[in-house]
Amino acid sequence: MDSRLAPLLTRGESLTRAEYRVLSHLTAHPLLVGNITVRELAQATFVSTATIMRLCQKLGFSGYSELIWHCKQLLAASPHIAHEAPGSQNEAAPAMFERFLSNYRRTFQWVTPEKMAQFSQLLREKEHFFLYGAGFSWLFAEYLTKKLQVLGKTAFISGPGDSRNIFLSNASRYEVFIAFSRSGETEQVLDKARIARNVGMTVAAFTRASPNSLAAMADLHFALYDEGVHFAAQADAITSFESNLMLLIDLLLLQAMA
């Protein structure tokens, strides 16, 4: 994803899953901006042109042309790079890299071999997975959903934009509920986790390491180190949490496939 288009994602709290998929597609493929028609975008994301027009209106634009114009303005702005004294750039990059590595190692104080083995067992023995995430967490849920589908599993993703009745009507068909929530306190996520437990699904959760409600109700909880202080981290803040979570997902999949 081009970071210059990230501000668009911060407006996505009231979007449906289909609308969010369109927005995610644009931010993930910045070269398409200005080079794809509304019909082509609809075909690429499996939605109708009417869905894209509703997305534009929810984002505050009169139509598709204005959305594309706004995207072009964002892409035209070069990311701010602080002036560095000669020779200092080579010193700054490794320091940041080492900090992220240190944060990854802190996470693996809590991600024990036993927990990784439990997750591997779920992937080997279960076939039907329901994944849920809100906001940026939806992107991680989508990533794992597609990975599970590639492995031949039945995996369905949902988010706050979907009706609660969709989950209520389909929960009994699934065996494992996987929730992503940085704070572990997002009410929509907690609501679905409670339902999942009540219908007998195994609940797995990925949250920050601080005590939270989602972790308390999960059968399998993966705690990640998060240098953020508040429950709602700034959307434009760059921390190790996101890359840490992606790394953990891939390592869990690798172990399960071994």
C-alpha positions in Angstrom: 0.0 0.0 0.0 1.3 3.5 -0.9 1.4 5.4 2.4 0.4 8.6 0.6 -3.1 7.1 0.1 -3.4 5.9 3.7 -5.6 8.9 4.8 -8.4 7.5 2.6 -8.5 4.3 4.8 -9.0 6.4 7.9 -12.4 7.4 6.6 -13.5 3.8 6.2 -15.2 3.1 9.5 -18.8 3.2 8.1 -18.0 1.3 4.9 -19.4 -2.0 3.9 -17.1 -4.9 3.2 -17.5 -4.5 -0.6 -16.8 -0.8 -0.4 -13.7 -1.3 1.8 -12.5 -3.9 -0.8 -12.7 -1.3 -3.5 -10.8 1.3 -1.4 -8.2 -1.3 -0.4 -7.7 -2.2 -4.1 -7.0 1.4 -5.0 -4.6 2.0 -2.2 -2.7 -1.2 -2.9 -2.4 -0.4 -6.6 -1.5 3.3 -6.9 -0.5 3.0 -10.5 -4.1 2.3 -11.4 -5.2 5.8 -10.2 -6.1 7.7 -13.3 -5.7 4.6 -15.5 -8.8 2.6 -14.6 -12.4 3.4 -15.3 -15.2 3.0 -12.8 -16.4 -0.1 -14.8 -13.0 -1.6 -14.8 -12.6 -1.0 -11.1 -16.0 -2.6 -10.5 -15.0 -5.7 -12.4 -11.6 -6.0 -10.7 -13.2 -5.9 -7.2 -16.4 -7.9 -8.0 -18.8 -5.1 -7.2 -21.3 -2.9 -9.1 -20.6 0.6 -10.3 -23.3 1.7 -7.9 -21.3 0.4 -5.0 -18.3 2.5 -6.1 -20.5 5.6 -6.3 -21.8 5.0 -2.8 -18.2 4.7 -1.6 -17.3 8.0 -3.2 -20.2 9.7 -1.5 -19.3 8.2 1.9 -15.8 9.5 1.5 -17.1 13.0 0.8 -16.7 13.1 -3.0 -19.4 13.9 -5.5 -18.4 11.0 -7.8 -15.6 8.8 -9.1 -13.9 11.5 -11.0 -13.5 13.6 -7.8 -12.2 10.6 -5.9 -9.5 9.9 -8.6 -8.6 13.6 -8.6 -8.1 13.6 -4.8 -6.0 10.4 -5.1 -3.8 12.1 -7.7 -3.3 15.0 -5.4 -2.2 12.7 -2.6 0.2 10.8 -4.8 1.6 14.0 -6.1 2.8 15.0 -2.6 6.2 13.6 -1.9 6.5 11.9 1.6 8.2 14.2 4.1 11.8 13.3 4.6 13.6 15.1 7.3 16.9 16.7 6.3 19.8 14.5 7.3 23.4 15.6 7.8 25.9 13.9 5.5 26.7 10.4 6.7 23.9 10.3 9.2 21.4 8.3 7.0 23.3 5.1 7.3 23.3 5.4 11.0 19.6 6.1 11.4 18.2 3.2 9.3 19.9 0.4 11.3 18.8 2.0 14.5 15.1 1.8 13.5 15.6 -1.7 12.1 17.1 -2.9 15.4 14.2 -1.3 17.3 11.7 -3.2 15.2 13.7 -6.4 15.6 13.7 -5.9 19.4 9.9 -5.5 19.4 9.5 -8.7 17.4 11.6 -10.5 20.0 9.4 -9.1 22.7 6.4 -10.6 21.1 7.9 -14.0 20.9 8.3 -14.0 24.7 4.5 -14.6 24.6 4.1 -16.6 21.4 5.2 -19.9 22.9 5.9 -23.1 20.9 2.8 -24.6 22.6 0.6 -21.8 21.2 2.1 -22.2 17.7 1.4 -25.9 17.9 -2.2 -25.3 18.9 -2.7 -23.0 15.9 -1.1 -25.6 13.6 -3.4 -28.2 15.0 -6.4 -26.1 14.2 -5.3 -25.5 10.6 -4.7 -29.2 10.1 -7.8 -30.6 11.7 -10.5 -27.9 11.0 -11.9 -27.0 7.6 -14.3 -24.0 8.2 -13.0 -20.7 9.4 -14.7 -17.4 10.1 -12.4 -14.3 10.3 -13.3 -10.9 11.6 -11.6 -7.5 11.8 -12.5 -3.8 12.0 -10.6 -0.9 10.5 -6.9 -1.7 9.8 -7.4 -5.1 11.5 -9.7 -6.1 8.6 -6.6 -6.0 6.3 -4.9 -8.7 8.4 -8.1 -10.8 8.5 -8.4 -10.5 4.7 -4.7 -11.6 4.3 -5.2 -14.7 6.5 -8.5 -15.5 4.8 -6.9 -15.6 1.4 -4.0 -17.7 2.7 -6.5 -20.2 4.2 -8.4 -20.4 1.0 -5.2 -21.2 -0.9 -4.7 -24.0 1.5 -8.1 -25.4 0.5 -9.9 -24.3 3.6 -13.4 -22.8 3.7 -12.7 -19.3 5.0 -15.1 -16.3 5.2 -14.2 -12.8 6.3 -16.6 -10.2 7.8 -16.4 -6.8 9.3 -18.5 -4.0 11.0 -20.0 -3.1 7.6 -21.8 -6.5 7.4 -25.1 -7.1 9.1 -25.0 -8.9 12.5 -27.6 -11.3 11.1 -25.1 -12.6 8.5 -22.9 -13.9 11.4 -25.9 -15.2 13.4 -27.2 -17.1 10.4 -23.9 -18.7 9.4 -22.0 -19.1 12.7 -23.1 -22.7 13.1 -21.4 -23.7 9.8 -18.0 -22.7 11.0 -15.6 -24.4 13.4 -13.0 -21.7 14.2 -13.5 -17.9 14.8 -10.3 -15.9 14.3 -10.5 -12.3 15.5 -8.1 -9.4 14.9 -8.3 -6.4 17.2 -5.3 -4.3 18.2 -6.9 -3.0 21.4 -9.0 -6.1 22.0 -11.8 -3.9 23.1 -13.7 -3.2 19.8 -17.3 -3.9 20.7 -18.3 -5.3 17.3 -15.4 -7.9 17.6 -16.3 -8.8 21.1 -20.0 -9.3 20.2 -19.1 -11.8 17.4 -16.6 -13.6 19.7 -19.3 -14.1 22.3 -21.6 -15.5 19.7 -18.9 -17.8 18.4 -18.2 -19.2 21.9 -21.9 -19.7 22.5 -22.3 -21.8 19.3 -19.2 -23.9 20.2 -16.6 -22.4 17.8 -13.0 -22.3 18.9 -12.0 -18.6 19.3 -8.5 -17.5 18.3 -7.5 -13.9 18.8 -4.7 -11.6 17.8 -4.4 -8.4 20.0 -1.8 -6.2 21.7 -0.2 -7.7 24.8 -1.9 -5.6 27.4 -4.9 -7.2 29.2 -8.1 -6.9 27.2 -11.6 -8.3 26.9 -11.0 -10.3 23.7 -8.0 -12.0 25.1 -9.9 -13.1 28.2 -12.6 -14.9 26.1 -10.3 -16.5 23.5 -9.4 -20.2 23.6 -6.1 -19.3 21.9 -4.6 -15.8 22.2 -1.6 -14.4 20.5 -0.3 -11.3 22.3 1.9 -8.9 20.3 4.2 -6.2 21.7 2.8 -2.8 20.9 4.8 0.4 21.5 1.5 2.4 21.2 0.3 3.9 24.4 -3.5 4.3 23.7 -6.1 1.8 22.7 -6.8 3.7 19.5 -3.4 4.3 17.9 -3.1 7.1 15.4 -4.0 5.8 12.0 -0.9 7.5 10.4 1.5 6.3 13.1 4.1 3.9 11.8 4.9 1.3 14.5 6.2 -2.3 14.5 2.8 -3.7 15.5 1.6 -4.2 11.9 4.7 -5.8 10.5 5.0 -7.8 13.7 1.5 -9.2 13.1 2.1 -10.0 9.5 5.4 -11.8 10.4 3.6 -13.8 13.0 0.8 -14.9 10.6 3.4 -16.1 8.1 5.4 -18.0 10.7 2.2 -19.7 12.0 1.3 -20.7 8.4 4.8 -22.0 7.7 4.8 -24.2 10.8 1.3 -25.5 10.1 2.4 -26.5 6.5 5.6 -28.1 7.6 
